[in-house]
Amino acid sequence: MALAFALQLDVVDGSLAGARLFGQEAIEEPIEPGQPLLDEDGNAILDDEGNPRTDGTDLPFNGDTLLESVVFTAQAFVSGAAYWIGILLALFATGGLIASLTERGTADVVLTKPLSRSSVLGGRLLAVMVVMLALLTYLFGAVWLVMSIKTGIWSPRFLLAIPVVFGMFAVVYSVVTLVGVWSGSAPLSLIVTLGLGFVTLVLAVPELPTQINRTWRPIVVGAYHLLPKFGNVGTTMVPQLATGGDVGPLYPLLSSLAFGAACYGLAFVLFSRKDY
């Protein structure tokens, strides 16, 4: 939100004439419509035919103009921060809520109420998910609205990142839920979840199976398909949604959601049968 409000854009005839971030010039010289685009060395940027490019075609982040590229860059930054930093902070803020249900004293009080154990655990999870969804909707919606009003570029596709980030948070929290119900330890549930996230980032390295010994290759490939794919979703799908690019195959997201559903199912079964 601070980035969206601090970014001041000067738009002339639909083109970016200047930009300031926190009061500092982000573009030293105004860019007028029809003016050749220059690289960092001051040389004209040429198109495929060798002519100076003036319309900003093929600029980063799929923008047809420099103004769109600035907007898409800001939106990509917000979506990336919400995915990596936002999910991490949310885990630390809510990681102990599930494990607390199994603590002696708390469990005695909660489980004596005229509610099924599934309702107790489901209610706690629902509260976490509602708060997380509300925060994501506020963050993405406010940034999209502010940037769109300032620039006149309305890209509703940016809002599709909300269910993706929320879905991956739900996947991450499924591990916290399962380990918390099984062990009753909030620190352990966070450690296991963070460790799993690190492993999935390693598994997301391109062509990793070809770089390891053949003996371990089936294990690595199997682990990649079995475990959630935090790295793939965070480095490809989320930024592409923010920038209007091709998100590619949905397999990383769908397989991660399937993993999360399995963890939640095991957690509910364990919570309903465990003796507290």
C-alpha positions in Angstrom: 0.0 0.0 0.0 2.8 2.4 0.9 4.4 1.7 -2.5 1.2 2.5 -4.4 0.6 5.8 -2.6 4.3 6.8 -2.7 4.6 6.2 -6.4 3.7 9.4 -8.3 3.2 9.0 -12.0 3.0 11.9 -14.5 0.9 10.7 -17.5 0.7 12.6 -20.7 -1.6 11.4 -23.5 -1.6 7.9 -22.0 2.3 7.8 -21.8 4.6 8.0 -18.9 6.2 11.4 -18.6 7.8 11.0 -15.2 7.8 8.9 -12.1 8.7 9.7 -8.5 9.1 7.2 -5.7 9.0 8.6 -2.1 9.8 12.0 -3.6 12.8 10.9 -5.7 12.8 10.9 -9.5 12.5 7.3 -10.8 12.8 8.6 -14.3 15.4 11.4 -14.7 14.0 12.8 -17.9 10.4 13.0 -19.2 9.5 10.5 -21.8 7.4 12.1 -24.5 5.2 10.2 -26.9 7.2 9.2 -30.0 10.5 9.8 -28.3 13.0 6.9 -29.0 13.6 4.6 -26.0 17.1 4.5 -24.7 19.0 1.8 -22.8 21.2 2.4 -19.8 24.1 3.5 -22.0 22.0 6.1 -23.8 21.8 4.1 -27.0 18.5 3.8 -28.9 16.7 0.5 -28.4 16.0 -1.1 -31.8 13.1 -3.3 -32.8 13.4 -6.5 -34.9 13.8 -4.5 -38.1 16.6 -2.3 -36.7 14.5 0.8 -36.3 14.5 2.8 -33.0 11.6 1.7 -30.8 9.3 4.4 -29.5 6.2 2.6 -28.3 7.7 0.5 -25.6 6.9 -2.8 -27.3 8.5 -5.9 -25.7 9.4 -4.0 -22.5 9.7 -6.1 -19.4 6.6 -7.5 -17.7 4.5 -7.7 -20.9 3.7 -4.0 -21.0 2.8 -2.5 -24.3 4.0 0.9 -23.0 6.5 2.1 -20.5 3.6 3.1 -18.2 2.1 -0.4 -18.3 5.6 -1.8 -17.5 5.8 0.4 -14.4 2.4 -0.6 -13.3 3.1 -4.3 -13.9 6.4 -4.1 -12.1 4.8 -2.5 -9.0 2.0 -5.2 -9.1 4.6 -8.0 -9.4 6.4 -6.6 -6.4 3.3 -6.5 -4.3 2.2 -10.0 -5.3 5.7 -11.4 -4.7 5.8 -9.8 -1.2 2.4 -11.1 -0.4 3.3 -14.6 -1.4 6.7 -15.0 0.2 6.7 -12.5 3.1 3.0 -12.4 3.7 2.6 -16.2 4.0 5.7 -16.4 6.3 4.4 -13.7 8.6 0.9 -15.2 8.7 2.5 -18.6 9.7 4.3 -17.0 12.6 1.1 -15.1 13.7 -1.2 -18.1 13.5 1.1 -21.1 13.8 0.3 -21.9 17.4 -3.5 -21.7 17.2 -3.9 -25.4 16.2 -1.4 -26.8 18.6 -3.1 -24.9 21.4 -6.2 -27.0 21.0 -4.3 -30.1 22.2 -2.8 -28.4 25.3 -4.0 -29.8 28.6 -6.6 -27.5 30.1 -7.6 -26.0 26.7 -8.5 -29.4 25.3 -10.4 -30.3 28.5 -12.5 -27.2 28.1 -13.0 -27.1 24.4 -13.8 -30.8 23.9 -16.4 -30.8 26.7 -18.6 -28.5 24.6 -21.5 -30.0 22.7 -19.6 -29.9 19.4 -17.9 -32.6 17.5 -14.2 -32.6 17.3 -14.4 -31.9 13.6 -16.4 -28.8 14.3 -13.9 -27.6 16.8 -10.9 -28.0 14.5 -12.9 -26.8 11.5 -14.0 -23.7 13.3 -10.5 -22.8 14.3 -9.3 -23.3 10.7 -12.2 -21.3 9.3 -11.3 -18.3 11.5 -7.7 -18.4 10.3 -8.7 -18.7 6.6 -11.3 -15.9 6.8 -8.8 -13.5 8.4 -6.1 -14.4 5.8 -8.5 -14.0 2.9 -9.7 -10.6 4.2 -6.2 -9.3 4.5 -5.2 -10.5 1.0 -8.3 -9.0 -0.5 -7.7 -5.7 1.2 -4.0 -5.7 0.1 -4.5 -6.7 -3.5 -7.7 -4.8 -4.0 -6.4 -1.5 -2.5 -3.1 -1.7 -4.5 -5.0 -2.5 -7.7 -7.5 0.3 -7.1 -4.9 3.0 -6.3 -2.6 2.0 -9.2 -5.5 1.9 -11.6 -6.9 5.3 -10.6 -3.5 6.9 -10.8 -2.5 5.4 -14.2 -5.8 4.7 -15.9 -4.6 1.1 -16.6 -7.2 -1.3 -15.2 -5.9 -4.8 -15.1 -8.4 -7.0 -13.2 -6.3 -10.0 -13.9 -4.0 -8.9 -11.1 -6.8 -9.8 -8.7 -6.6 -13.4 -9.7 -3.4 -13.6 -7.6 -5.7 -13.4 -4.5 -7.1 -17.0 -4.8 -3.7 -18.3 -5.8 -1.8 -16.8 -2.8 -4.7 -17.8 -0.5 -4.7 -21.3 -1.8 -1.0 -21.7 -1.3 -1.3 -20.3 2.2 -4.0 -23.0 2.9 -1.6 -25.6 1.6 1.2 -24.4 3.9 -1.2 -24.2 6.9 -2.3 -27.8 6.2 1.2 -28.9 7.3 1.0 -26.7 10.4 -2.3 -28.2 11.2 -1.3 -31.8 10.7 2.0 -31.5 12.7 0.2 -29.4 15.4 -2.5 -32.0 15.9 0.0 -34.9 15.9 2.6 -33.4 18.2 0.8 -30.6 20.1 3.9 -28.4 19.6 3.6 -25.1 17.8 7.4 -24.7 17.4 7.7 -28.1 15.9 4.9 -27.5 13.4 6.6 -24.3 12.3 10.0 -25.9 12.0 8.6 -28.8 9.9 6.6 -26.4 7.7 9.6 -24.2 7.0 11.8 -27.2 6.4 9.3 -28.6 3.9 9.2 -25.2 2.2 13.0 -25.2 1.8 13.0 -28.7 0.4 10.4 -27.8 -2.2 12.5 -24.8 -3.2 15.4 -27.1 -3.9 13.2 -29.5 -5.8 12.0 -26.6 -8.0 15.5 -26.0 -9.3 15.3 -26.5 -13.1 16.7 -29.8 -14.4 17.6 -30.9 -10.9 17.0 -34.6 -11.6 19.6 -34.6 -14.4 22.3 -33.1 -12.1 22.2 -35.8 -9.4 23.2 -39.5 -9.3 20.8 -41.9 -11.1 20.3 -43.8 -7.9 18.6 -40.9 -6.2 16.9 -39.6 -9.3 13.6 -41.5 -8.8 13.4 -40.3 -5.2 13.9 -36.7 -6.2 11.3 -36.9 -9.0 8.8 -38.7 -6.8 9.3 -36.1 -4.0 8.8 -33.3 -6.5 5.4 -34.7 -7.7 4.3 -35.6 -4.1 5.2 -32.4 -2.2 3.7 -29.0 -2.7 5.4 -26.7 -5.2 5.8 -23.4 -3.4 8.8 -22.3 -5.5 7.1 -23.0 -8.9 3.9 -21.2 -8.0 5.7 -18.3 -6.4 8.3 -17.7 -9.2 6.0 -18.3 -12.2 2.3 -18.3 -11.7 1.9 -15.4 -9.2 4.2 -12.9 -11.0 2.7 -13.8 -14.4 -0.8 -13.1 -13.1 0.4 -9.7 -11.9 2.0 -8.9 -15.2 -0.6 -10.3 -17.6 1.7 -13.0 -18.9 1.0 -16.7 -19.6 0.8 -18.5 -16.3 1.7 -21.8 -17.9 0.4 -25.2 -16.7 -1.8 -25.4 -13.6 -0.2 -28.6 -12.4 2.0 -27.0 -9.7 -1.0 -25.3 -8.1 -3.4 -28.2 -8.5 -1.0 -30.8 -7.1 -0.2 -28.5 -4.2 -3.9 -28.1 -3.4 -4.3 -31.9 -3.5 -1.4 -32.3 -1.0 -3.0 -29.7 1.3 -6.4 -31.5 1.1 -4.7 -34.8 2.1 -3.0 -33.2 5.1 -6.2 -31.6 6.3 -8.0 -35.0 5.9 -5.3 -36.7 8.0 -5.4 -34.0 10.6 -9.2 -34.2 11.0 -9.0 -38.0 11.4 -6.1 -37.8 13.9 -7.8 -35.1 15.9 -11.1 -37.0 16.1 -9.4 -40.2 17.3 -6.6 -39.0 19.5 -7.0 -39.2 23.3 -6.3 -35.8 25.0 
